[in-house]
Amino acid sequence: MNTYIHKGDFILESHQKIQNLEIAYHMFGQLNERQDNVIWVFHAISGHSNVMEWWPGLFGEEDLYNPKDYFIICA
């Protein structure tokens, strides 16, 4: 797991601020030369960023979105 930390204030559409926002994320696979194999996955229910654990059948080594073919990022 990786963590992105936004230094300073992160301003929301409501104009409220989050100080030092932290976002955890996992990355699977490799970015290809054309950089056109990225899949972003956002999951708001559990907040768990390992898509390989909570979405079997869709994301995985033998599934539709295989990290051998795609660069998958889940925050």
Secondary structure, 3 states (H helix, E strand, C coil): CEEEEEEEEEECCCCCEEEEEEEEEEEECCCCCCCCCEEEECCCCCCCCCHHHHCCCCECCCCCECCCCCEEEEC
